[in-house]
Amino acid sequence: MNKERYKEEYEEGSDLLWPSDKEDKVTRQFYKDLSNLSKNITYTKKKNLKLFEQVVRIIKGKGWG
């Protein structure tokens, strides 16, 4: 099923423009990639923060724990 973009008109006067299947697929992939990217950035920041905390602990003499 490969639907093209189409428009729905309602009695109230509002119109909806629906995307084609191809546009919908591209949009969904974009948001999926964006979500994965933001998860990776958050993970990297947490990882770097923990490394910094370890360095501070070593400097203060509190060891690895």
C-alpha positions as CSV (number, residue, x, y, z in Angstrom):
1,M,0.0,0.0,0.0
2,N,1.6,3.3,-1.1
3,K,-0.7,6.2,-0.4
4,E,0.1,9.6,-1.7
5,R,-0.4,12.8,0.2
6,Y,-4.1,13.6,0.5
7,K,-6.3,16.3,2.0
8,E,-9.4,15.7,4.3
9,E,-12.0,18.5,4.5
10,Y,-14.4,18.7,7.4
11,E,-17.7,20.5,7.7
12,E,-16.4,22.7,10.5
13,G,-14.1,24.3,8.0
14,S,-10.8,22.7,9.1
15,D,-8.6,20.8,6.6
16,L,-6.1,18.2,7.3
17,L,-3.2,17.4,5.0
18,W,-2.0,13.9,5.5
19,P,1.6,12.9,4.4
20,S,2.3,10.2,1.8
21,D,3.7,6.8,3.0
22,K,7.2,7.8,1.9
23,E,7.1,11.2,3.8
24,D,5.7,9.4,6.9
25,K,8.5,6.8,6.8
26,V,11.2,9.5,6.5
27,T,9.7,11.5,9.3
28,R,9.4,8.6,11.6
29,Q,13.0,7.5,10.9
30,F,14.2,11.1,11.6
31,Y,12.5,11.2,15.0
32,K,13.8,7.7,15.8
33,D,17.4,8.8,14.9
34,L,17.0,12.0,16.9
35,S,15.8,10.1,19.9
36,N,18.7,7.6,19.7
37,L,21.2,10.5,19.3
38,S,19.9,12.3,22.4
39,K,20.1,9.1,24.4
40,N,23.7,8.6,23.4
41,I,24.6,12.2,24.3
42,T,23.0,11.8,27.7
43,Y,24.9,8.6,28.3
44,T,28.2,10.2,27.2
45,K,27.7,13.1,29.6
46,K,27.0,10.8,32.5
47,K,30.0,8.7,31.6
48,N,32.3,11.7,31.5
49,L,30.9,13.0,34.7
50,K,31.6,9.7,36.5
51,L,35.2,9.8,35.1
52,F,35.6,13.3,36.5
53,E,34.3,12.2,39.9
54,Q,36.8,9.4,40.0
55,V,39.7,11.7,39.2
56,V,38.5,14.1,42.0
57,R,38.3,11.2,44.5
58,I,41.8,10.0,43.6
59,I,43.2,13.5,44.0
60,K,41.5,13.8,47.4
61,G,42.9,10.5,48.4
62,K,39.6,8.6,48.8
63,G,40.6,5.9,46.3
64,W,38.5,4.1,43.7
65,G,35.4,3.3,45.7
